[in-house]
Structures are given as structure tokens and as C-alpha cells.
């Protein structure tokens, strides 16, 4: 597995992360959050990487796929109060 990750270039890695975020956005849409985009998911997940930097791939995948709707909505609410634009 380690050699597979080393063989991925930045573009392939970016595409894989985009697919994961799309999958999570679709899941959130199925439970009623119809306007969620993959960019919204990425903004929510990546906010905790601002100080530490991007984590190892396995942690990144886990963070995206384990994102709960309540955590996502908390992020969106706080962002709206702050007037943040994604």
C-alpha cells in the first residue's frame, strides 16, 4: 500500500480526495442537506489542518468519511455567523 501512495502524483491525489468529498456530500444530501457541495465538505474537514498542515492520507480519508452531519452543520453555522466565505 505504501508504494501505491508514493506512485500517486499530486493531481491523482487531489482527484481521489475530491471523489471522497463528493461521496460525503452525496451522503449528506440523502439525509436532507440538499445544497451541500464537495467544496463545503473539504472546507469543513480541512479547517483543522490550518495549524498542523495536511495529515497522512489515512487520517485524511478517515476525517472525510467519518464526518457527521451535526459536525458539518455546526461548522456551517459558525461560518455563517463569522461571515466567512468559502
Buried (B, 14 or more C-beta within 10 A) or exposed (E): EEEEEEEEEEEEBEEBBBEBBBBBBEBBEEEEBEEBBBEBBBBBBBEEEEEEEEEEBEEBBEBBEEBEBEEBBEBBEEBEEEEEEE
